Amino acid sequence: MPTLKQIRYFLSVAELGGFTQAAAALFIAQPALSRQIAQLETELGFPLFQREARGVSLTAAGQLYRERVHQIQEQLTAAAEAGAQLAQGKAGVLRLLHSSSTPVSSLMPTIHAFLEQSPCASIHLDRVASELQLQEVAEGRADLGVIRLPVLGREPRVQLRELEAERLWVLLPDGHPLAGRSQLGIAELREQAFVAAVHRERGGLARRVTDLCLQRGFVPATARVISRKTSMLDLVAAGFGIAVVPASMLGLRQTGITPIPLADPDALAQRALVLPQQAHPLAQAFAELLMEHGRHGRNEEIRGERPEEDLQAVVCLPAGKPVAF
């Protein structure tokens, strides 16, 4: 079987038209180069070059062989470049999961920055419940997940990295008796019906909201129609009850809903990244960008540059230009 070194030597002689020129370009002695080409011809069983007084020229078989092996060299070069980009987190496919309470719109600034930083990379997005993301990432079916805490399950094959906490808002149907308030406390929701309910085997947003209510001494009443997905916003608009959501979900609301921030200091919802213990370079690159954007956004809020009344526009509109989905 010809070696890659022999093929490289052959292509150099064919390109430069002589052993002397090729030996100089390859920084080897001419006799050594001649031996390698002779061994290659013996291995192949046919001559590659016609030796002439002024150099060499390819035989018909040598010309065909050159055309075929030249493609191999190009593929090897391309493979090496692709491998380097992948190792640096600049190429490949990132399989990204997000929970329903972390809408894609809230990830768009990071997605844009990631794709700009890694022009040869692409992203496959999928929406999966927070609890199930742990298993998907652990089993290698996804590279990275963005979940809503708390999660009840534990998976030693993954690591969790907490992201910035988000202010919780209550969504009321337009015309609701509390809709005229500038802010509300969680305790004031005691008599209200909630359109989201806790899954007994999962954590996430609904469990966080329930825990906050329990700390105020009441169990949130369940509306007659409930949903654990973003369709709960439709239920609020239809007047079935109220919902408590993080700021990043405000952009999903439609007409018929009035959002009011919750004033309690602990009325916050935490997100986290789910990564394998040995994370893919692309996943690491995306995670670092998302954490940096989270710190930047949190600092702006602390400095007062993102007043609550403007929060909806800030978190829900993609940065720079519109994005079609």
Contacts in CASP RR format, 6 or more apart in sequence:
PFRMAT RR
TARGET T0000
AUTHOR 0000-0000-0000
METHOD contacts of the structure
MODEL  1
MPTLKQIRYFLSVAELGGFTQAAAALFIAQPALSRQIAQLETELGFPLFQ
REARGVSLTAAGQLYRERVHQIQEQLTAAAEAGAQLAQGKAGVLRLLHSS
STPVSSLMPTIHAFLEQSPCASIHLDRVASELQLQEVAEGRADLGVIRLP
VLGREPRVQLRELEAERLWVLLPDGHPLAGRSQLGIAELREQAFVAAVHR
ERGGLARRVTDLCLQRGFVPATARVISRKTSMLDLVAAGFGIAVVPASML
GLRQTGITPIPLADPDALAQRALVLPQQAHPLAQAFAELLMEHGRHGRNE
EIRGERPEEDLQAVVCLPAGKPVAF
1 43 0 8 1.000
2 40 0 8 1.000
2 43 0 8 1.000
2 44 0 8 1.000
4 76 0 8 1.000
5 36 0 8 1.000
6 36 0 8 1.000
6 37 0 8 1.000
6 39 0 8 1.000
6 40 0 8 1.000
6 43 0 8 1.000
7 40 0 8 1.000
7 69 0 8 1.000
7 72 0 8 1.000
7 73 0 8 1.000
8 26 0 8 1.000
8 73 0 8 1.000
9 22 0 8 1.000
9 26 0 8 1.000
9 33 0 8 1.000
9 36 0 8 1.000
9 37 0 8 1.000
9 40 0 8 1.000
10 37 0 8 1.000
10 40 0 8 1.000
10 48 0 8 1.000
10 65 0 8 1.000
10 66 0 8 1.000
10 69 0 8 1.000
11 66 0 8 1.000
11 69 0 8 1.000
11 70 0 8 1.000
11 73 0 8 1.000
12 22 0 8 1.000
12 25 0 8 1.000
12 26 0 8 1.000
13 19 0 8 1.000
13 22 0 8 1.000
13 33 0 8 1.000
13 37 0 8 1.000
13 49 0 8 1.000
13 56 0 8 1.000
14 48 0 8 1.000
14 49 0 8 1.000
14 58 0 8 1.000
14 62 0 8 1.000
14 66 0 8 1.000
15 22 0 8 1.000
16 22 0 8 1.000
16 25 0 8 1.000
17 55 0 8 1.000
17 56 0 8 1.000
17 57 0 8 1.000
18 55 0 8 1.000
18 56 0 8 1.000
19 30 0 8 1.000
19 33 0 8 1.000
19 34 0 8 1.000
19 37 0 8 1.000
19 55 0 8 1.000
19 56 0 8 1.000
20 30 0 8 1.000
22 33 0 8 1.000
23 29 0 8 1.000
23 30 0 8 1.000
23 32 0 8 1.000
23 33 0 8 1.000
26 33 0 8 1.000
37 48 0 8 1.000
37 49 0 8 1.000
40 48 0 8 1.000
41 47 0 8 1.000
41 48 0 8 1.000
44 65 0 8 1.000
46 59 0 8 1.000
46 61 0 8 1.000
46 62 0 8 1.000
47 59 0 8 1.000
47 61 0 8 1.000
47 62 0 8 1.000
48 58 0 8 1.000
48 59 0 8 1.000
48 61 0 8 1.000
48 62 0 8 1.000
48 65 0 8 1.000
49 56 0 8 1.000
49 57 0 8 1.000
49 58 0 8 1.000
49 59 0 8 1.000
49 62 0 8 1.000
50 56 0 8 1.000
50 57 0 8 1.000
50 58 0 8 1.000
50 59 0 8 1.000
58 66 0 8 1.000
82 91 0 8 1.000
82 120 0 8 1.000
83 91 0 8 1.000
85 91 0 8 1.000
85 92 0 8 1.000
85 118 0 8 1.000
85 120 0 8 1.000
86 92 0 8 1.000
86 281 0 8 1.000
86 282 0 8 1.000
87 281 0 8 1.000
88 281 0 8 1.000
89 118 0 8 1.000
89 121 0 8 1.000
89 281 0 8 1.000
89 282 0 8 1.000
89 284 0 8 1.000
89 285 0 8 1.000
90 117 0 8 1.000
90 118 0 8 1.000
90 119 0 8 1.000
90 120 0 8 1.000
90 121 0 8 1.000
90 285 0 8 1.000
91 118 0 8 1.000
91 120 0 8 1.000
91 121 0 8 1.000
91 282 0 8 1.000
92 120 0 8 1.000
92 121 0 8 1.000
92 122 0 8 1.000
92 282 0 8 1.000
93 121 0 8 1.000
93 122 0 8 1.000
93 123 0 8 1.000
93 124 0 8 1.000
93 282 0 8 1.000
94 114 0 8 1.000
94 121 0 8 1.000
94 122 0 8 1.000
94 123 0 8 1.000
94 124 0 8 1.000
94 143 0 8 1.000
94 144 0 8 1.000
94 280 0 8 1.000
94 282 0 8 1.000
94 283 0 8 1.000
94 286 0 8 1.000
95 124 0 8 1.000
95 126 0 8 1.000
95 141 0 8 1.000
95 142 0 8 1.000
95 143 0 8 1.000
95 144 0 8 1.000
96 123 0 8 1.000
96 124 0 8 1.000
96 125 0 8 1.000
96 126 0 8 1.000
96 142 0 8 1.000
96 143 0 8 1.000
96 144 0 8 1.000
96 145 0 8 1.000
96 146 0 8 1.000
96 286 0 8 1.000
97 125 0 8 1.000
97 126 0 8 1.000
97 127 0 8 1.000
97 128 0 8 1.000
97 133 0 8 1.000
97 136 0 8 1.000
97 137 0 8 1.000
97 142 0 8 1.000
97 144 0 8 1.000
97 145 0 8 1.000
97 146 0 8 1.000
97 274 0 8 1.000
98 104 0 8 1.000
98 107 0 8 1.000
98 125 0 8 1.000
98 126 0 8 1.000
98 127 0 8 1.000
98 128 0 8 1.000
98 145 0 8 1.000
98 146 0 8 1.000
99 127 0 8 1.000
99 128 0 8 1.000
99 129 0 8 1.000
99 130 0 8 1.000
99 133 0 8 1.000
99 146 0 8 1.000
99 147 0 8 1.000
99 148 0 8 1.000
99 204 0 8 1.000
99 205 0 8 1.000
100 127 0 8 1.000
100 129 0 8 1.000
100 228 0 8 1.000
100 229 0 8 1.000
100 230 0 8 1.000
101 148 0 8 1.000
101 204 0 8 1.000
101 205 0 8 1.000
101 245 0 8 1.000
101 246 0 8 1.000
101 248 0 8 1.000
101 249 0 8 1.000
101 269 0 8 1.000
102 146 0 8 1.000
102 147 0 8 1.000
102 148 0 8 1.000
102 248 0 8 1.000
102 271 0 8 1.000
103 230 0 8 1.000
103 248 0 8 1.000
103 249 0 8 1.000
103 251 0 8 1.000
103 252 0 8 1.000
103 316 0 8 1.000
104 125 0 8 1.000
104 325 0 8 1.000
105 248 0 8 1.000
105 251 0 8 1.000
105 252 0 8 1.000
105 315 0 8 1.000
105 316 0 8 1.000
105 317 0 8 1.000
105 318 0 8 1.000
106 248 0 8 1.000
106 249 0 8 1.000
106 315 0 8 1.000
106 316 0 8 1.000
107 146 0 8 1.000
107 290 0 8 1.000
108 318 0 8 1.000
108 319 0 8 1.000
108 323 0 8 1.000
109 293 0 8 1.000
109 318 0 8 1.000
109 319 0 8 1.000
110 286 0 8 1.000
110 289 0 8 1.000
110 290 0 8 1.000
110 293 0 8 1.000
111 123 0 8 1.000
112 318 0 8 1.000
112 319 0 8 1.000
112 320 0 8 1.000
112 323 0 8 1.000
113 289 0 8 1.000
113 293 0 8 1.000
114 121 0 8 1.000
114 123 0 8 1.000
114 285 0 8 1.000
114 286 0 8 1.000
114 289 0 8 1.000
115 121 0 8 1.000
115 122 0 8 1.000
115 123 0 8 1.000
117 285 0 8 1.000
117 289 0 8 1.000
118 282 0 8 1.000
118 285 0 8 1.000
121 282 0 8 1.000
126 142 0 8 1.000
128 136 0 8 1.000
128 142 0 8 1.000
128 145 0 8 1.000
129 202 0 8 1.000
130 147 0 8 1.000
130 148 0 8 1.000
130 149 0 8 1.000
130 151 0 8 1.000
130 202 0 8 1.000
130 203 0 8 1.000
130 204 0 8 1.000
131 147 0 8 1.000
131 151 0 8 1.000
131 152 0 8 1.000
131 153 0 8 1.000
131 201 0 8 1.000
131 202 0 8 1.000
131 203 0 8 1.000
131 204 0 8 1.000
133 142 0 8 1.000
133 145 0 8 1.000
133 147 0 8 1.000
133 274 0 8 1.000
134 147 0 8 1.000
134 151 0 8 1.000
134 153 0 8 1.000
134 155 0 8 1.000
134 158 0 8 1.000
134 274 0 8 1.000
135 155 0 8 1.000
136 142 0 8 1.000
136 145 0 8 1.000
137 143 0 8 1.000
137 144 0 8 1.000
137 145 0 8 1.000
137 155 0 8 1.000
137 157 0 8 1.000
137 158 0 8 1.000
137 274 0 8 1.000
137 275 0 8 1.000
137 276 0 8 1.000
138 155 0 8 1.000
138 157 0 8 1.000
138 158 0 8 1.000
138 276 0 8 1.000
140 276 0 8 1.000
143 276 0 8 1.000
143 279 0 8 1.000
143 280 0 8 1.000
143 282 0 8 1.000
143 283 0 8 1.000
144 273 0 8 1.000
144 274 0 8 1.000
144 275 0 8 1.000
144 279 0 8 1.000
144 280 0 8 1.000
144 283 0 8 1.000
144 286 0 8 1.000
144 287 0 8 1.000
145 273 0 8 1.000
145 274 0 8 1.000
145 275 0 8 1.000
146 163 0 8 1.000
146 271 0 8 1.000
146 272 0 8 1.000
146 273 0 8 1.000
146 274 0 8 1.000
146 290 0 8 1.000
147 160 0 8 1.000
147 204 0 8 1.000
147 271 0 8 1.000
147 272 0 8 1.000
147 273 0 8 1.000
147 274 0 8 1.000
148 203 0 8 1.000
148 204 0 8 1.000
148 205 0 8 1.000
148 208 0 8 1.000
148 246 0 8 1.000
148 269 0 8 1.000
148 270 0 8 1.000
148 271 0 8 1.000
149 162 0 8 1.000
149 203 0 8 1.000
149 204 0 8 1.000
149 208 0 8 1.000
149 269 0 8 1.000
149 270 0 8 1.000
149 271 0 8 1.000
149 272 0 8 1.000
150 203 0 8 1.000
150 204 0 8 1.000
150 207 0 8 1.000
150 208 0 8 1.000
150 211 0 8 1.000
150 270 0 8 1.000
151 160 0 8 1.000
151 202 0 8 1.000
151 203 0 8 1.000
151 204 0 8 1.000
151 272 0 8 1.000
152 201 0 8 1.000
152 202 0 8 1.000
152 203 0 8 1.000
152 207 0 8 1.000
157 276 0 8 1.000
157 277 0 8 1.000
158 274 0 8 1.000
158 275 0 8 1.000
158 276 0 8 1.000
158 277 0 8 1.000
159 274 0 8 1.000
159 275 0 8 1.000
159 276 0 8 1.000
159 277 0 8 1.000
159 279 0 8 1.000
160 272 0 8 1.000
160 273 0 8 1.000
160 274 0 8 1.000
160 275 0 8 1.000
161 272 0 8 1.000
161 273 0 8 1.000
161 275 0 8 1.000
161 287 0 8 1.000
161 291 0 8 1.000
162 270 0 8 1.000
162 271 0 8 1.000
162 272 0 8 1.000
163 270 0 8 1.000
163 271 0 8 1.000
163 272 0 8 1.000
163 273 0 8 1.000
163 290 0 8 1.000
163 291 0 8 1.000
163 294 0 8 1.000
164 271 0 8 1.000
164 294 0 8 1.000
164 295 0 8 1.000
164 297 0 8 1.000
164 298 0 8 1.000
165 268 0 8 1.000
165 269 0 8 1.000
165 270 0 8 1.000
166 246 0 8 1.000
166 247 0 8 1.000
166 248 0 8 1.000
166 268 0 8 1.000
166 269 0 8 1.000
166 270 0 8 1.000
166 271 0 8 1.000
167 246 0 8 1.000
167 247 0 8 1.000
167 261 0 8 1.000
167 262 0 8 1.000
167 267 0 8 1.000
167 268 0 8 1.000
167 308 0 8 1.000
167 311 0 8 1.000
168 209 0 8 1.000
168 212 0 8 1.000
168 244 0 8 1.000
168 245 0 8 1.000
168 246 0 8 1.000
168 247 0 8 1.000
168 261 0 8 1.000
168 262 0 8 1.000
168 267 0 8 1.000
168 268 0 8 1.000
168 269 0 8 1.000
169 244 0 8 1.000
169 245 0 8 1.000
169 246 0 8 1.000
169 247 0 8 1.000
169 250 0 8 1.000
169 259 0 8 1.000
169 260 0 8 1.000
169 261 0 8 1.000
169 262 0 8 1.000
170 184 0 8 1.000
170 189 0 8 1.000
170 242 0 8 1.000
170 243 0 8 1.000
170 244 0 8 1.000
170 259 0 8 1.000
170 260 0 8 1.000
170 261 0 8 1.000
170 262 0 8 1.000
171 233 0 8 1.000
171 236 0 8 1.000
171 242 0 8 1.000
171 243 0 8 1.000
171 244 0 8 1.000
171 245 0 8 1.000
171 253 0 8 1.000
171 257 0 8 1.000
171 258 0 8 1.000
171 259 0 8 1.000
172 178 0 8 1.000
172 179 0 8 1.000
172 236 0 8 1.000
172 242 0 8 1.000
172 257 0 8 1.000
172 258 0 8 1.000
172 259 0 8 1.000
172 260 0 8 1.000
173 179 0 8 1.000
173 236 0 8 1.000
173 237 0 8 1.000
173 238 0 8 1.000
173 239 0 8 1.000
173 241 0 8 1.000
173 242 0 8 1.000
173 256 0 8 1.000
173 257 0 8 1.000
173 258 0 8 1.000
174 237 0 8 1.000
174 255 0 8 1.000
174 256 0 8 1.000
174 257 0 8 1.000
174 258 0 8 1.000
175 258 0 8 1.000
176 242 0 8 1.000
176 258 0 8 1.000
178 184 0 8 1.000
178 188 0 8 1.000
178 260 0 8 1.000
179 258 0 8 1.000
179 260 0 8 1.000
180 258 0 8 1.000
180 260 0 8 1.000
181 260 0 8 1.000
182 260 0 8 1.000
183 260 0 8 1.000
183 261 0 8 1.000
183 262 0 8 1.000
183 263 0 8 1.000
184 260 0 8 1.000
184 261 0 8 1.000
184 262 0 8 1.000
184 263 0 8 1.000
185 262 0 8 1.000
185 263 0 8 1.000
185 264 0 8 1.000
185 267 0 8 1.000
186 212 0 8 1.000
186 213 0 8 1.000
186 216 0 8 1.000
186 262 0 8 1.000
186 264 0 8 1.000
186 267 0 8 1.000
187 216 0 8 1.000
187 218 0 8 1.000
189 213 0 8 1.000
189 220 0 8 1.000
189 242 0 8 1.000
189 244 0 8 1.000
190 213 0 8 1.000
190 216 0 8 1.000
190 218 0 8 1.000
191 221 0 8 1.000
192 220 0 8 1.000
192 221 0 8 1.000
192 241 0 8 1.000
192 242 0 8 1.000
193 221 0 8 1.000
193 222 0 8 1.000
193 223 0 8 1.000
193 224 0 8 1.000
193 240 0 8 1.000
193 241 0 8 1.000
193 242 0 8 1.000
194 209 0 8 1.000
194 220 0 8 1.000
194 221 0 8 1.000
194 222 0 8 1.000
194 223 0 8 1.000
194 226 0 8 1.000
194 241 0 8 1.000
194 242 0 8 1.000
194 243 0 8 1.000
194 244 0 8 1.000
195 223 0 8 1.000
195 225 0 8 1.000
195 226 0 8 1.000
195 227 0 8 1.000
195 232 0 8 1.000
195 235 0 8 1.000
195 236 0 8 1.000
195 240 0 8 1.000
195 241 0 8 1.000
195 242 0 8 1.000
195 243 0 8 1.000
196 205 0 8 1.000
196 206 0 8 1.000
196 209 0 8 1.000
196 226 0 8 1.000
196 227 0 8 1.000
196 228 0 8 1.000
196 232 0 8 1.000
196 243 0 8 1.000
196 244 0 8 1.000
197 206 0 8 1.000
197 222 0 8 1.000
197 226 0 8 1.000
197 228 0 8 1.000
198 206 0 8 1.000
198 207 0 8 1.000
198 210 0 8 1.000
199 206 0 8 1.000
199 207 0 8 1.000
199 228 0 8 1.000
205 244 0 8 1.000
205 245 0 8 1.000
205 246 0 8 1.000
205 269 0 8 1.000
206 228 0 8 1.000
208 269 0 8 1.000
208 270 0 8 1.000
209 220 0 8 1.000
209 244 0 8 1.000
210 219 0 8 1.000
210 220 0 8 1.000
212 244 0 8 1.000
212 264 0 8 1.000
212 266 0 8 1.000
212 267 0 8 1.000
213 219 0 8 1.000
213 220 0 8 1.000
215 266 0 8 1.000
223 235 0 8 1.000
223 240 0 8 1.000
223 241 0 8 1.000
224 240 0 8 1.000
225 235 0 8 1.000
225 240 0 8 1.000
226 232 0 8 1.000
226 235 0 8 1.000
227 234 0 8 1.000
227 235 0 8 1.000
230 249 0 8 1.000
230 252 0 8 1.000
232 243 0 8 1.000
233 243 0 8 1.000
233 245 0 8 1.000
233 249 0 8 1.000
233 252 0 8 1.000
233 253 0 8 1.000
233 254 0 8 1.000
233 257 0 8 1.000
234 254 0 8 1.000
235 241 0 8 1.000
235 243 0 8 1.000
236 242 0 8 1.000
236 243 0 8 1.000
236 257 0 8 1.000
237 253 0 8 1.000
237 254 0 8 1.000
237 255 0 8 1.000
237 256 0 8 1.000
237 257 0 8 1.000
244 262 0 8 1.000
246 269 0 8 1.000
247 311 0 8 1.000
247 312 0 8 1.000
247 315 0 8 1.000
248 315 0 8 1.000
248 316 0 8 1.000
250 259 0 8 1.000
250 311 0 8 1.000
250 312 0 8 1.000
250 315 0 8 1.000
250 316 0 8 1.000
251 312 0 8 1.000
251 315 0 8 1.000
251 316 0 8 1.000
252 316 0 8 1.000
253 259 0 8 1.000
259 312 0 8 1.000
261 308 0 8 1.000
273 287 0 8 1.000
273 290 0 8 1.000
273 291 0 8 1.000
275 283 0 8 1.000
275 284 0 8 1.000
275 287 0 8 1.000
276 283 0 8 1.000
279 287 0 8 1.000
297 306 0 8 1.000
300 306 0 8 1.000
306 314 0 8 1.000
END
